[in-house]
């Protein structure tokens, strides 16, 4: 059984702990089983690659590594600061996520 996470692909998040604390980025992928997310421009690692069809030269490429979701907070659409996430029913009886700080709905 997988856990329901507060972060989705496409969310803008801010890192609240670790080496990349304070950095913002867009979530590119969420690894639900490992409770980790890949965030654009955060937790960059050097990967050594052999020459292949996609990269005929080979060499060292920089790419994002997963970061644990407990170190991420969704950015409030109104204030641009970190916020926690709540869930509530909207007018159409659909469950939506909202920012606890401003009450704003998160798209």
Residue pairs with C-beta under 8 A, 6 or more apart in sequence:
2 32
2 33
3 32
3 35
5 30
5 32
5 35
5 69
6 69
6 74
6 84
6 85
6 97
7 13
7 27
7 30
7 37
7 69
7 72
7 74
8 27
8 30
9 27
9 28
9 29
9 30
10 26
10 27
11 26
11 27
11 74
11 75
11 106
12 24
12 25
12 26
12 27
12 74
12 75
13 24
13 25
13 26
13 27
13 37
13 39
13 72
13 73
13 74
13 75
14 22
14 23
14 24
14 72
14 73
14 75
14 81
14 82
15 21
15 22
15 23
15 24
15 25
15 39
15 42
15 67
15 71
15 72
16 71
16 72
16 73
16 82
17 70
17 71
18 67
18 71
19 43
20 42
20 43
20 67
23 41
23 42
24 75
25 39
25 40
25 41
25 42
26 39
26 40
27 37
27 38
27 39
27 40
27 72
28 38
28 39
28 40
28 64
29 37
29 38
30 36
30 37
30 38
30 69
31 37
31 38
31 66
34 66
35 68
35 69
35 70
36 66
36 67
36 68
36 69
37 66
37 67
37 69
37 72
38 64
38 65
38 66
38 67
39 64
39 67
39 72
40 64
41 64
42 64
42 67
43 64
43 65
43 66
43 67
44 62
44 63
44 64
44 65
45 62
45 63
45 64
45 65
46 60
46 61
46 62
47 60
47 61
47 62
47 63
48 59
48 60
49 55
49 58
49 59
49 60
49 61
50 58
51 57
51 58
52 58
55 61
73 82
73 83
73 84
74 82
74 83
74 84
74 85
74 99
74 106
75 81
75 82
75 83
76 82
76 83
76 99
76 101
76 102
76 104
77 99
77 102
77 104
77 106
77 107
78 99
78 101
78 102
78 104
79 101
79 102
81 101
83 99
83 100
83 101
83 102
84 99
84 100
84 101
85 97
85 98
85 99
85 100
85 106
86 97
86 98
86 99
86 100
87 95
87 96
87 97
87 98
88 95
88 96
88 98
89 95
89 96
90 96
90 105
96 105
96 106
97 105
97 106
98 104
98 105
98 106
99 106
